[in-house]
Amino acid sequence: MSPPEIRAALDTSVVMRLLTGQPLDLATVARSYMAETERAGAKIFVSNLVIMEAYFACQHHYGMPKDSILDGLNNLLSLSTFVVHPNLIELLTLPGLASAKPGFLDRLIHAEASTARLPLVTFEKAASRLTHTTILKR
């Protein structure tokens, strides 16, 4: 049996409709597309860049609190239809992630570097809590 086809990669605009349900007409179209994809047994890819954009858009355009956004992303992206970075779902379930230092986006960047087997180089002092990270100093 062959693995499911990855049919497409979602843009931030579609993820935002799925997360917020707004505007309703576009959210309905996005949900229909997802249902059709699921019925076909196919998968949809969502990149880390799209997740980052959605995270910021939910905060700055919709005024959503970080913990609500993280819960929404986890609930949405945990669906079997989605293909995401292998560490993303585990990361989204970290206790206290909404107020953690380093924060969600820095941890997502670190996860991507780790997957590529590369150390992360940063000026962010809080990142010293993460493995294989070098903090540049003045």
C-alpha positions in Angstrom: 0.0 0.0 0.0 1.4 3.4 -1.0 1.5 6.3 1.4 -1.3 8.9 1.0 -0.8 11.5 -1.7 0.1 15.0 -0.4 -2.3 17.0 -2.5 -1.3 20.5 -1.8 0.3 23.0 0.6 -1.9 25.5 2.3 -1.4 29.2 2.3 -1.7 31.3 5.4 -5.0 32.7 4.2 -6.6 29.3 4.2 -5.2 28.3 7.6 -6.5 31.6 9.0 -10.0 30.8 7.7 -9.8 27.4 9.3 -8.5 28.8 12.6 -10.8 31.8 12.9 -13.9 30.8 10.9 -13.9 34.3 9.5 -15.1 35.5 7.1 -17.7 32.9 7.2 -18.0 32.4 3.4 -14.3 31.8 3.0 -14.2 29.6 6.1 -16.9 27.5 4.6 -15.0 27.1 1.3 -11.8 26.1 3.3 -13.7 23.5 5.3 -15.3 22.1 2.2 -11.8 21.8 0.6 -10.5 20.0 3.7 -13.5 17.6 3.8 -13.0 16.8 0.1 -9.3 16.1 0.7 -10.1 13.9 3.7 -12.7 11.9 1.7 -10.1 11.3 -1.0 -7.6 10.0 1.6 -5.1 12.7 0.6 -3.0 14.9 2.8 -2.3 18.6 3.0 1.1 20.1 3.9 1.4 23.2 6.2 4.8 24.8 6.4 6.4 26.3 9.4 6.4 29.7 7.6 2.6 29.5 7.3 2.2 28.5 10.9 4.4 31.5 12.0 2.4 33.9 9.8 -0.9 32.5 11.2 0.4 32.8 14.8 1.3 36.5 14.3 -1.9 37.3 12.3 -4.1 35.8 15.0 -2.3 38.0 17.6 -2.1 41.2 15.7 -5.2 41.2 13.5 -7.6 39.2 15.6 -6.3 40.1 19.1 -6.3 36.5 20.2 -4.2 35.5 23.2 -1.2 33.2 22.6 -2.6 30.2 24.5 -5.8 30.3 22.5 -3.8 30.4 19.2 -1.5 27.6 20.3 -4.6 25.5 21.3 -6.3 26.2 18.0 -3.2 25.3 16.0 -2.8 22.1 17.9 -6.4 21.1 17.4 -6.3 21.9 13.7 -2.9 20.5 12.8 -3.4 17.4 14.8 -6.0 16.2 12.3 -4.8 13.3 10.3 -5.3 15.2 7.0 -2.3 17.5 7.8 1.4 17.0 7.2 3.5 19.3 9.3 7.1 19.5 10.7 7.7 16.3 12.7 8.2 18.1 16.0 5.4 20.6 15.7 2.6 18.8 17.4 4.8 17.8 20.3 6.0 21.4 20.6 2.4 22.7 20.6 1.6 20.5 23.6 4.4 21.8 25.8 3.0 23.1 29.1 3.2 26.8 29.5 4.3 27.4 25.9 2.3 30.6 25.7 4.6 32.3 28.2 7.7 30.2 27.8 11.1 31.7 27.2 12.2 31.0 24.5 8.8 31.3 23.0 6.9 29.2 20.4 8.4 30.7 17.3 12.0 30.5 18.6 11.3 26.8 19.5 9.9 26.1 16.1 13.0 27.6 14.5 15.1 25.5 16.8 13.2 22.4 15.9 13.7 23.0 12.2 17.5 23.5 12.7 17.6 20.3 14.8 15.8 18.3 12.1 18.4 19.6 9.6 21.1 18.5 12.2 22.4 22.0 12.5 23.1 24.0 15.6 21.1 27.2 16.1 23.1 30.4 16.3 21.3 33.3 17.9 21.6 36.5 20.0 18.5 35.4 22.0 19.8 34.6 25.5 16.7 32.6 26.4 17.7 30.1 23.7 20.5 28.9 25.9 17.9 26.5 27.4 17.7 24.7 24.1 20.2 22.0 23.0 22.7 22.6 20.3 22.4 26.3 20.4 25.2 28.9 20.3 24.5 32.4 21.8 26.5 35.1 20.1 27.9 37.7 22.4 29.0 41.3 21.9 
